[in-house]
């Protein structure tokens, strides 16, 4: 397996990287961790004429908290975020999702921004970021814009990124008081791509009712379920969670393939949804004690 011929570029600053991508247009592709793009090139499923390697751009590698928001540079390694005390202190759902990505060796090289920009249907980070109400900072030579995670993903491996534009930063807002979160997925073996995955955040009010809820599934594109809003104002109840999980899973855009049928994915997603809703609620309730 060998890639088609390409020209390699190694910028050492963000300005240089953006300049080169602007010049190359649709013939250039940014290279982050390379855990997805390089295998695709080896199979000749992707044939970029130019690769712009971002590994020499230090401005894109950081983890910090700014005005209560968790800020992650696009080139932050997944393993670094997984092991970060800052991330674990206020955004445990992100760490939970990161632990399901491949194996440690994959996460040592894989990047936060690379996984999100690749937008693979079975990826963990897209549904986690939507559940956490994250926003993405995109930049090109012509300027910057901020896009909500829920609006970033368009279709199968397709995002709102334009030619010459980079995802440079992920911002995750502080989580509400008395908020719990959970992530679960099913795969054939540990480290394999998920056949189905779900993430949830649940915020409880002081009277014990649900004040807010996000429920997100993997699929052709990450799916934020509108059915979760039915839980707001209600007392947590396994029967209500069951009804919401069933209705939400029925809406999923999934297809048959060699790994699983669409119906199997919907059935499993229903179970995962119920589990993450119940676990998130229990974690939120524990904060009152």
Secondary structure, DSSP 8 states (H G I E B T S, - for coil): ------EEE--SSHHHHHHHHHHHGGGEEEESS-TTHHHHHHTTS---SEEEE-TT-GGG--EEEETTEEEEETT-BHHHHHT-HHHHHH-HHHHHHHTTSS-HHHHHH-BHHHHHHHT-TT-HHHHHHHHTT-EEEEEETTEEEEEEHHHHEEETTEES--TT-EEEEEEE----TTEEEEEEEE-SSTTS--SEEEEEEEEE-TTSBEEEEEEEE-SSS-EE-GGGGGGTTSB--HHHHHHHHHHHHHT------SS--HHHHHHHHHHHHHHHHHHHHHHHHHTT-
